[in-house]
Amino acid sequence: MEPAPARVVRRPQIRKGQVLLDLCETDEQLRRTTVTKRHGDLYKAARNASWGDSWPEKA
């Protein structure tokens, strides 16, 4: 089984039209990413994400 590209390390911050995700990546880096409504299905997945989930979700 292949490891997730990134994991959510904090509860997503949902703002109007965007979601802020704090991610831990496989190269041991922390990164904040912003997902906006323009991202469509990815935005919907980000709104439903929670702590410990893999990101991006497998389809």
C-alpha positions in Angstrom: 0.0 0.0 0.0 1.4 3.4 -1.0 1.4 6.2 1.6 -0.8 9.2 1.2 0.7 12.2 -0.6 -0.3 14.4 2.4 -2.3 14.3 5.6 -4.5 16.9 7.2 -2.9 17.9 10.5 -5.4 20.5 11.6 -9.1 20.9 11.4 -9.8 22.6 8.0 -10.6 26.3 8.3 -13.7 26.9 6.3 -14.1 30.5 5.0 -16.6 32.0 2.6 -15.7 30.5 -0.8 -12.5 28.8 0.4 -11.0 26.2 2.7 -7.6 26.4 4.3 -5.8 23.1 4.9 -2.7 22.5 6.9 -0.9 19.4 5.4 2.0 17.2 6.4 3.7 15.9 3.2 5.7 12.8 2.6 9.0 14.8 2.5 8.3 15.9 6.1 7.2 19.4 5.2 4.2 21.3 6.6 2.3 23.3 4.1 -0.9 25.3 4.1 -2.9 25.1 0.9 -6.1 27.0 -0.1 -8.9 25.3 -2.0 -11.4 27.6 -3.5 -14.9 27.1 -5.0 -13.2 27.3 -8.4 -11.7 23.9 -7.7 -15.2 22.3 -7.8 -15.2 18.7 -6.5 -11.9 19.2 -4.7 -13.5 22.1 -2.8 -16.4 19.9 -1.7 -13.9 17.3 -0.5 -11.9 19.9 1.4 -15.1 21.1 3.2 -15.7 17.5 4.3 -12.1 16.7 5.3 -11.1 16.3 8.9 -8.0 15.8 11.0 -5.9 12.8 9.9 -7.5 12.4 6.4 -5.3 11.8 3.4 -5.1 14.6 0.9 -6.0 14.6 -1.9 -8.6 12.0 -1.4 -8.4 8.9 -3.7 -11.3 9.0 -6.2 
